Structures are given as C-alpha cells and as structure tokens.
Amino acid sequence: MFTIEHEFDATVVTLIDDAAAHRQEDVTINAFEDCVTVSQFDPRLNAVHTITLSLAQLRDLGAALDLPEGAYQLGPAKA
C-alpha cells in the first residue's frame, strides 16, 4: 500500500509494508524540484535515516532496475 500527497514544494509518497511476515517501517519519499529524499524510521536507534538522491542518481536507479549485472553510464538526459 502507498499514499501520495502533493505539498507546496514536494510530492510525498509513503510506502507502507503491508502484512509482511517481518514488517518494516514505512518509507517516505519526498520528490523536490532538484532532488529526492528517502527516509525511514529506525526503531533500534529511535531515529529517522534520510538519504538524498540527485535527479541523475534517481534516473540511474530507474534504469538499473531493468538492466542485467554490469557497469553502465547513461548519456545526458533528453528534455
């Protein structure tokens, strides 16, 4: 399950781990104009961990999901 909310400066997607055998904490993705952040609460440390991806890194991640094992370099993004 997931939710989508449009806020003033970002689109926020929350991924909820439905009825998994070993349920993980929700993942929140904030899509800003120039980057994307991915956050998840860590109950062991009682803290939220956040990583920030540039739009180029996000594009590479999307491409990587459909490619076999190997090293790749994508060309410039097309407008």
C-alpha positions in Angstrom: 0.0 0.0 0.0 1.1 3.6 -0.6 -0.1 7.1 -0.3 0.6 10.2 -2.4 0.3 13.8 -1.2 1.1 17.0 -3.1 2.6 19.6 -0.9 3.8 23.2 -1.6 7.4 22.2 -2.5 7.3 18.4 -2.9 5.3 15.4 -3.8 5.4 12.9 -0.9 5.0 9.2 -1.4 4.7 6.9 1.7 5.3 3.2 1.2 3.6 1.0 3.8 4.8 -2.6 4.3 1.5 -4.5 4.1 1.1 -7.5 6.2 4.7 -8.8 5.6 6.0 -11.6 7.7 8.7 -9.3 9.1 7.1 -5.8 8.7 9.5 -2.9 8.0 8.9 0.7 9.0 7.2 3.0 6.4 9.4 4.6 3.8 8.7 8.2 2.9 9.9 9.6 -0.4 10.0 13.4 -1.0 10.3 14.5 -4.6 11.6 18.0 -4.8 12.4 20.1 -7.9 16.2 19.3 -7.7 16.4 16.1 -5.6 14.6 13.2 -4.0 14.9 12.2 -0.3 14.2 8.7 1.1 13.5 8.4 4.8 12.8 5.5 7.2 12.5 5.4 11.0 14.9 3.1 12.7 13.3 1.8 15.9 16.6 0.3 17.2 18.2 3.8 17.3 15.0 5.8 17.7 16.0 8.0 14.7 15.0 8.7 11.1 17.6 7.9 8.5 17.4 10.0 5.3 19.3 9.7 2.0 19.3 12.3 -0.7 19.5 11.4 -4.4 20.2 13.8 -7.2 17.8 13.6 -10.2 20.7 12.0 -12.2 21.1 9.3 -9.5 17.3 8.7 -9.5 17.4 8.3 -13.3 20.3 5.8 -13.0 18.4 3.9 -10.3 15.3 3.6 -12.5 17.4 2.4 -15.4 19.3 -0.1 -13.2 16.1 -1.8 -12.2 15.7 -3.1 -15.8 19.3 -4.0 -16.6 21.4 -7.1 -16.1 24.5 -7.2 -13.9 27.3 -4.9 -15.0 28.6 -1.3 -15.0 26.8 1.3 -17.0 26.9 5.0 -17.8 23.8 6.7 -19.2 24.1 9.5 -21.7 22.7 13.0 -20.9 19.0 13.2 -20.1 16.8 14.3 -23.0 14.5 17.2 -22.4 
